[in-house]
């Protein structure tokens, strides 16, 4: 019997892995940094934006006044510098190049998702992957942030590194969140099988704990209708995230077996 892999399961669905996926060794090598970011994403937001502003000023050859760091923020910057993702330019400014910008912009979240999926018991997972497909004479490509396999069942995750604070009046932010849900649903329609689950991992705080209500009711309602699991900022901490991925895979395996 042929070995069951993500690749073999997708090929049965007229799709195939294309290009170079995220490097598992790289993700493991900077796992401590990735988890540090997830543990305090709000602090990371400030550090990331500071680095991006300094980088833009450096590229435009304009003066940039260094911003004061708290001890915790300084620790995070030091970790980024130590991994080579950020470099100290002239005048003590921390700046990033292409690889660092990709990681800071959202690559870290894909790596975090892969790490959590494997810790949750996935048999196999790939992140930062492109899928090519062909159906009834039509062909195309889709980018998939994370594909998880347990047994012969797949799960798909879309990772969105967005602003942590939700301003319900900010239409652009709301639209990006809603688009993420539809994007995940499209993955299920296109590449999934009955019972397989899809999720959106997003860095936005979507629940008001004090009031015990969702901050964006329309989003949660749409996700419920489309059967898209939303994993928000509240579940970004390591233990909660691993549990969420375990639930996602268990739900997929159980529902698929029931078909």
N, C-alpha and C positions, 0 to 999 in steps of 0.2 A: 504494500500500500504506500502510495506517495506521501511524503511528509506534508503535513498541513502547516502552511505559513500564511502570513498576510498576503504575500505575493500570489500564492496559489489560489487563495479564496477570492481575491480580486479578479484574477484571470477568468474564473468561472462566471464573473459578472461583466465580462467584456471591458475590463479596466486593467491597467498595469502601472506599476511604479515607474516613475521617470525622473531622471536627474539624480542629483546627490542629496540624500536626506541629511538631517541634522546628525552630527557626529556624537555618538554615544559616549565615547571616551572623553571628548571635550566637556560634555554635560556633566559627567561624573567628576572630572577634574576640578570644576568650579561649582560643585553642588553646594558647598558651604556658603559661598557668596550668593548663589541663587536663593537659597533658603533664608539667608539674612535679609535679602530684599523683600521676600514674601512676608517675613515676620513683622516688618515695619514698612509697608509700602508707602505710607504717607510721608515718612521721613525720606524714603528713596525718591519720591516725586520731587521734593525740594532739591535734593542733590543732583538728580538727573537734569532738571531744568537749569540749574546753575551751570552745569557742565556744557549744556547745549548753548546757553547764552555766551559763555566764554569762547566756545568753539566758533560760533558765528562771528563774534567780534574779531577773533584771530584771522579767520578767512577773509574778512572784509578790511583787515588792517586798520581797525579803529580801536581807540582806547577802551579798556574795560576795567572797571573798578572791582577788585575782588570782594566777594560777599562773605560776611562773617559766618563761620560754621560753629555749630554746637559740638561738644565732644563726641556725641553719637554720630553726627553727620560726618565729622572728620574721620571717625573709624571706618565708615562706609567708603569714603573717598580713598582712604589708604588701601582698603581691600581691592577696590577697582584698579588702583595704580599697580598694586602688587601682581595682579593677574594680567597686566598689560593691556587691559581694555581701555584704560585712560592713561594719558601721559601728562607730565607737568611741563608746560611750555614756559617761555620767557616770562618773567615777572611773577612766577608762582601760580599761574592759571592752570587749572586742569582742563584738558581738552580731549576730544576723542576723534578717531578716524573712522573709516568705513565699518570695520569689524566691531569696534566699540559702539558705534551709533546703532548698529543693528541689534546688538545685545541689549543696550539701554532702552531702545524704542519698543521692545517687545519680545526679542529673542529669548530673554531670560524666562519669560512666562511659558514659552513652548518647552524649554528645558525643564522648568519646574513641573510642568504637566507630565512630561515623560518620566521624570524621576518618581513622581507620586504614583503613576500608573504601575511602574515596575514594583514599587514598594507595596502596592495594593494587591499584587499577585498576578499581574498580567503574564501570559506566556511569552508575549512578544509585543513590542510597540515601536513605532517609528514617528519621528516628529519632523516638521519643516519639509514635508514631502509633497511633490507634485504627482498628480494622477492623470494619465492620459486615458481616454475612453473612446469607444466606437460603438454606436447603436444605430441600426437600420440605415447604414450608409452615412451617418453623421459622426463627426469626431470632434474632440476638443480636449481641453485640459482644465483641471481644477487644483488649486492649492489646498492642502489639508494640513492643519497645524499638528494634529495628533491622531494616529490610528492605533487602536489597541486590539489585541487578540487574546481571547481566552478560549482554548479549545478550538472549535470551528465557528466561533461567534466573534463578530467585530463590533467595536464601538468607535464613534468619531467625535472629536472634540475640536471646537473652534476657540482659539485663545485671543482675547482682546484686552490689550493693555490700554485702558482708558483712564480718564481722570477719576480719582477716588470719590470726590464729592459730586453728588447729582444735584444739579440745579434744574428743577422740573420745567423752568421757563426756557432752558437752553435747548432749542429745537435740534441743533446739530448733534448734541450729545444723545438726546433721546432717539434721534434717527439712527445713529450708529449702533445703539443698543438693539433697537428693533431690527435693523438690517442683520445684525449678528444672529438673531434668532431665526430669521428667514434663511440665512446662509446655512446654518446648521440643519434646518429642516430640508433644504435642498440636498445636502449630503446624504441624509437618510433616504430621500426619494430616489436619488441617483445610484448610490453605491450600497445602501443598506438592504437588509432582508427583514421580513416581518419579525417584530420583536426586538431587533437590535436597536440600541439606544444612541442618541446623540446628545451632546452637551455644549454649552457655552461657558467657558471659564473667563470671567471678567473681573477687572480690578476696581469696579465701582461698588460703593456701599449701597445696596438695594433694599435694606430693611431698617426701619426705624424701631430700634429695640425698646426705646422708652414707651412708644405708643403701641408696639406690637403689630405694626402694619407694614405692608410693602410701600416703598417710596414711589414706585411707578406701577400702578395697578394694571394699566393697559399692557405693559410688557409682560408681566407675570401671567396675565390672562391669556395673551397670545401664545406664550410658551407652553401653558397648560393645554391649550387646544391642539397645538402642533406636537405635543409630547416631546418637548425639548427641555432637558434638565439645565437649569441655570445654576452655576456655581459662582457666587459673588465674592466680594472682598471679605465678607464675614467668614468665609470658609477657606481663606487663603493660607492660614496657618498650617503647618505641616501635618499635624495629627488629624485635623479636621479635613484637610484636602485628601489625604490618603483614604480616610473613611468615605469621603464622597466618591472617589474613584472606585473603591471597592463596591459601594452601592450601585454605581453605574454599571459595572461589569456583572454583578450578581443579577440585577434586573434584566440585563440583556440575555444572560445565559438562561434564566428562568423562563422568560417570555418566549425565547426562541425554542426552547425544549417543549413548551406547551403548544406550539403551532402544529 
